[in-house]
Amino acid sequence: MSEADGLFPILRQTADPGAVAAIERLVRDGSDRALCRVNALAFAKENGLDEERVIAAFLHAARVGIFELSWNVLCPGCGGVLGANSSLKTVKQDAYNCALCAEGYEPTLDEMVEVTFTVSPRVRRIAAHDPETLSFHDYNTQLFFGSGVEPPDESIWDKITIEAIELPPGEKALVSVQMPAQFLIVFEPVSHAAHFIDVKGEPTTERRNLSIVYNDVAAPTGTTEMRPGPLRLSFDNRTGKRALPGIWIADHDLHHMMQQRRPFLTAKRLLTNQTFRDIYRTNTLDVDQRLKITSLTFLFTDLKGSTELYERVGDLVAFDLVRGHFQRLNEIVAAEAGAVVKTIGDAVMATFPTPDRAMAAALRMREAMRELNAERGSEDMLLKIGIHEGPCLAVTLNERQDYFGQTVNIAARVQGLADSRAIFTTTPVVEHPETAAILAATGHKPVSRQRSLRGIAADMAVFEIP
């Protein structure tokens, strides 16, 4: 009996049966490449499964030890991994530099940090567990490029690659090539180093020489101009790891390969996933970490007249009512791909990856409270809801993964404007195309109002969803 045989029965107790069955088939029958940095969204699509259930299943699979999580900082330009991390805690706040694109980027959790799942070596050993054995091609496809880059055909690599070698630590090598009149990139994926060769002009038979040294200091990407003709490249690996230098033709095929993208699981989406928050709770960010999110949607709720409710029906009955209201809200938030960040008294703060999911949740919450009141034949449960979308910081506050910024403040202030049963929201939310489609489909027409919000200098357009 292998270790995996003992872990999958545990996984079946907590995750969706269809997702678990698909993951079990993957571990048993999938190729080494398929088990390295699994793209959960692509996996869901390939197997015709619900994305949220697949994400939850992979999270539970990581919890029991079938998979290992990786938080990879990506280059927005080429889709390469600029830094692989076993925890979000080791993602840096300062800029990451991509040698292949010769650009620097400040990381955001929206599209620059992906979360992938690699099978644990205790469950099944794959080639990527021993990266020093991977070829130039396999290292690039499995470890350098992120899971959002579509796996390219083998024929593409043959067309764009002029030469590739393996260089052990401390070794040197000479490579002779014939340079075409094209832009070339000498790329080394292990140390993430690149040198550009701009080949143009009249061809020559004179052999040119170029020396490239790899060391533990990240050097800026340089460019050398040369004429088409013979070139002798001298490589010197002064690092403690093997190097895999290769020469690429930077033509349409290379750029087309890098631009073939597919959706992937972002850090932002995972942080707004209820299963992730339930499993990992406080073990997400360091106290001093501040990571940017360019767009996140916040939903605040509050029960109107909860103090009077306690006086009217008594503590025990009121407690059961409030607890039941929290349970319904939690279920709705999770079903709409959101997560409850915290509860404050009788209020809830939740996040959603997009405004339309927050609006769908708000409409369902309002209906759920109507049903609760109908069951009791009273109007005790009156819910006020506010929604706002914008940039924020992911932080740790009071030993909990939380959010900070003006977007959070505005969302809370907007909820404060709401009357009983009212949903109040802002322009970025109602103007989101998917939100507009939901409101149109449900027959809701937002009513615009100009309101002043405490702590906000100018009046804001606030919309009530009748």
N, C-alpha and C positions, 0 to 999 in steps of 0.2 A: 504493500500500500504506500503510494507516494504521499508527500506532504500535501499536495494539491487535493488528493482524494479526501483528506480530512478537513480541508478548509472550505470546500464548496458546500457541504451540508450546513456549515455555520452561516455562509453567505446567503443561502436560500431562506434562512429564517428572517432576514432583515431586508432583502432586496426583491425587486420585481422578478417573478419566475422567468418571464421571457427574456429579460436582460441577462439574468444569471445563466440561462441555458446558452445564449449566444456567446457570453464571455467564456464559459467552460469549453465550448467548441473552439474558440480562438486559442485558448491555452493549450488544448490538446492537439489541434490540427494546423494552427496558423504557422506561417513561415516565421523565421527569425525576424525578418524586417517588419512583419505585421505586429510583432509583439514588442517592438521598440518604439517608445514615445507614441503610444496610441492616441489618435485624435478621437475623442469621445463623440463629437458631433458627426464626424464622417462615419464612425462605427455605427451610430444609431441609424443614419441614412441607409447605409449598405444593408442593414438587417431589418429595415422597415419598423424600427422601434421608436418610441417616444423619447425625445432628447432628455427631458428631466429625469425620467426613470433610468435611463442609461447612465447619466451623470451620477445619480444616487448610487447605482449599483457599483460603478467603478470606485466611488468613494468608500463604500462599505468593503469592497474587495481590497482596497489599500489598507483599510483599518485592520483587517484580519491577516494581512501579510501576503496576499496574492500578487499585488502590484505595488510599485513604488512611485510616488508623485515626484514630478519635476516642474519647477517654476522657471521657465526659460524666458530671458529677456531677448526680444526679437528686434532685428533691424527692419524698420518700416519699408526701406528701399528694396533690399534683396530677399528679405524673409529669413536671413540667417540668424542663428542663435549666438548672441553676443555674450551671454552668460547663462550657465545652467546652475540651478539652485535646488537643493532638496527641501528648502523651506523659503517662504516669502521673507523671513527675517533677514536673509542674506542678500536680498535684492538691494542694490545701492540706490541712493536718492540722486546722486550726481550723474553726469552724462556718460553714456556708453558710446564708444567710437567703433564704427564699422570700417575696417581697412578695405573691404571689397568695394564699398560705396564711397570711401573717403569722406565720410560724414559723421558728425556727432549728434546724439539724440538724448534728450532727458526722458527717462522712462515714465510712462503712464500705465495704469493698470487696465486701460480699455483694450487697446490692440497691440501693445508692446510687450505684454507678459502673457505667455500661454501656459496652460497647465496640461501636462501629458502624463500618461501612465505606462510604465515599463514593467514587464513581468519580473517578479523577484527571482534572483538566481537560485533561491531555495526551492522554488516551484518548478522552474524550467530554465536551464542555462541557454542563453542565446549569444550570438557572435558579438553583439554590442556590449555585453558584460566584459569582454576583453577587447577594448577599442584598439589596442596596439596590434591586433591581428587583422584589422579591417583595411581593405585597399583604399586608394584615393577615392574611387567612385563610391564605395560603400560608406566610407567615413562621411563624405559629403551628404549623401542621401539619408543616412540614418542619424547622424549626430550634428552635422553643421546646419543644414536647412531645417526650419521649423515645420511643425505638422500642418501649417496652413499652406505650404507649397505643395502643389500636386506632384506626386511621384513621377518623374520624367521617364520617358522611354529610353531604353539602352541605346537606341540609335542616335538620340540627341547627344549623349555623352561622347559617342564616337566622333560625331561631327564637330563638336566644339573643343575637344581635347587634343592638343598637339602632342604632348608628352606628359608623363607623370612618373615619379620615382619614389622609392622609400629610402629615407636617410636616417640610420640609427643615431643615437646621441653621440656627439663628439666626432662624427664622421663627415667626410667631404666627398663631393662627387662632381664630375664634369658631364654636361649634357650638350650635345650638338644638335641643332635644329635648323630647318630652313624656314625663315620668317616670311609669311605672306604679307601683302600690303594691307594689313588690317590692324585694328587696335587689339593688343594682347594683354592678358592679365596673368602674371605669375602669382598663383594663389597657394597659400599653405594653410589648410583648415585647422590644424591642431593648435598652432600658436595664433591663428587668425592674423596672418601677415600677408600683405599684397604689394606687388610692384607692377606699375603699368609700363607697357612699351608701346609707344605710338609709332607704328611702322608706316612710313609714307615716303613718297618721292620716287626717284628712278632706282630700279633694281641695281644691285652691285654684287660682284663675286668676291669682294673683300670680306674676310671673316671678321666679325666684330666680337668683342668679349664683354661680358657683364658678370659682376660678382655680387652674390646675394648672401648675406650672413643672417642666420637666425639665432637670436639670443633671448634672454628673459626680459628684455626691455622692449616695450611696445613702441616701435618706430612709426612715424607718420608715413602714409603711402606716398611714394615718389613716382615720377614719370620720366622715362628716358625716350628720346626721339631717335629712331634709327631708320635706315633705308632697307627695303626688302632684300633678303639675301641670307647667307649663312651666319649663325650666331652660336658662340660657345658660352654656355652658362656655367658659372662656377658656384656651387652651393656649399655652404659651411654651416653645419648644425652645431651650435655651441650651447644648446639647451640640454636639459636632463631628460627630454623625451624625444622619441623619434619624430621626424618631420616628414610631411607628405607633399612636397611641392609639385604643382602641376601647372601646365601652361594652357590657358583657355583663349579661344578666339571670342572676343567680345562683340559678336555680331547679333543679328536678329534672333537666331536660335537660342543663344544664351539669355538674352533679355526676355524673350517669350517664355522660356522655361521658368524664369524667376517670377514672372507676372501671372503664372497660372496658379491662382489662389483658390482656396476653399475655406469655409467657416471653420473656426477652431474655438476651443474652450478658453476664454480669456480669464485672467485673474479677477477682473471686475465681476464677471458673471458668476464665478465660483464664490466670491465673497457675498454675493446676494442670493446664494443658494441655501435653503433652510437645512438640508442634510449636512452640508459642510459646516455650518455654524453649530449644529447639534453635536457633531463628532469632534470638532477641533476647538470649539469654544474660545478659550483665551490664548491658545498656542498658535497665534497667527503672525502678529507683528511685534517687534521690540518696542519698548516704551518710548524710545527716542526716534522711532521711524515715522516719517511723514511721506506717504506715497500719493501721487496725484491721480485723480480720476477726472477725465474731461467732461463726462456726462453720466450722471446717476439720478434716478428719480426717487424722491422721498415721499412717503405717505404717512401722515399723522392722523390718529383718531383719538377721540375723547368721548366718554359717556356724559351726556348732559344730565345734571341733577342727580348724580350718583349719591351725594350726601343725603339729599332728601329721600332717596330710595332706601337707604339704610334705616332712616328714621321711620319710614312708612311701613316697611315689611319686616323689619328686624334684621339683625346681623347675619343669622344663619341663612335665611332665605336670600338676602341680598348677596351674600358671599357666593352662594351657588349660582345665582343669576350672572354675576360678574364673571365667575370662572367659566360658565358656559359660553358667555360672550367672547372671552379670550380664546376658548377652544375653537369656536366657529371662525374667528378672525385668523387664527394661526393656520387653520386648514385652507382657507381661501388664499392667504398670502403664498403658502407653499405651492398650491395648485396653479398659481399664476406666475411661477418662476421667481418669486420673491423670497425675502427672509425677514423675520422679525429681529430687529437689532436689539430692542429692549422694550420693557413696559415701565411706565412711570405712573404709579397710582392706578387709575383706571384708563390710562392712555397707552397707545401703542405707537411705536416708531418702526416703520418697515422700509425696506429698500427694494427697488425693482431695476432690472437692467435697462428697460425702456419705458417711456411714458404710457404706451398703450396697455402694458401689463398692469401698471398701477391703476389706470382708469377702469380696466375690466374688474380688478379686485375691488375697487371702491363701489362700483355698481352692484357687485355680488354681496358686498358687506351690507349695503343699505337694504337689499332684499332679505338677507339673512336676519337682520334685526326686525324687519317687518314680520317675518315668519315667527320669530321668537315671541314678539308681542301678541300676535294672533293666537298662538298656542296658549298664552296666559290670559287672554282677554283683557289686556291692559296696554298702556303706552309707557311702561317703565323704562324700556331700553331705547333711548334716543341717542343716536350716534352722530357726532360731528366729524367731518373728514376734510383734510386739506392735502393737496398734492402740488409739488414743484419739482422742476428738473434743472440741473446745471452742474458746474464743476464742484469738486470738493476734495478733501484730503482723507485718506484712510489712515486712521491712527488707533492707538490703544489708550482708552480712558477708563479709569476705575477698574483696571485689570480685565477689560473687555474690548474686543475689536469694535471700533466705533467710527464715526465720521465727524468731520469738523469743517466749518466754513459758512459763508453767507447763504449758500443754497439751503443748508439745513435750517438756518435761522428763519429764512423766508417761508419754508414749508411749514414750520411750526406756527409762525404768525398767521399764515393763510388759514390754517385749521382753526385758529382762535377767532377768525371772522365768522366761521360757519355757525348757522343756527341748527337746531335739531333737524336731523334727516338731510341736512344740506351737504353737498360736495362742492367745495371751493377749490379752484385750481388757477393756474397762471398761463400766460401766453405760450411759453415753450411746450406746455403739455397739450393744450387744445389745438395748436398748429401742427403737431406731429401727425403725419399722414395716417398712420395706423389708428391713432386715437380718434381722429376725425371719422374714420370709417366705422369704428365701434359705436360712436355716438349717433352717427347717421343710421346705422343698422338697428339701433335700439330706440330710435325716435326721440333722442335727446338733443335739444338745441341750447348751447351755452349762452347764458345771459351775461353780458359784459358790465362791469362796474368799476369805477375808479375808487380806490381805497388807499388810505394811508396806513402803513405798517410800522409798528414801533421799532425804532432803530434804523429805519430806511428813510433816507432824506426825501426822495421824491415819491409822489403817489404812484401806485402801480395799477395796471389793468388786471383785475381779478374776475374770474368767470365762475358763475354759479351754474351747476348742472341741476336743473329743476327736477 
